[in-house]
Amino acid sequence: MLTFLNLAQLVLYIALLALLGQGVLYLLAGAKRQSNFFYQLLQVLSKPFTFPVRKLTPAQVADRHVPIITFCLLALAYVVVTFEKINLCVSMGPGACR
């Protein structure tokens, strides 16, 4: 179970960093961000997470808001996984989670 929580935490961490990097490049690159190689790479990394959120959100939600919603949902999931990992480590004993 600890291995599963570690893997879930790692996948969420990578997705969160990709979305955060995409947001930073959104601010820095401006209108030329679609031609930026690194912005495109971060879009590819975050696509498996933003695509389902786009499908679940109503049509009134703008496409530019989907990465923000995805980031918030992933951050919430990261916090939940972290708390579950802490709970598991506390229940297993002090030396079990090293």
C-alpha angles and dihedrals in degrees: 000000000000091000091052091051091048091051092047090049091050094050091048091047092053092048092048092050091048091052092045091050090048089053093050091050089047088061097040102041097041116184093354093062094103090063093046111108095211093049089052091048091052090048090055091049093050097040095092088060102037095047096064091044090053090051092049098046121082120258090251090071109094119237091238090061096053095082090051092051090046091051091052093048092047091048089052091048090048091054091049092049091047092051091048090051091050091048091051093048092049092050093048096051138257099289100041099083103051 
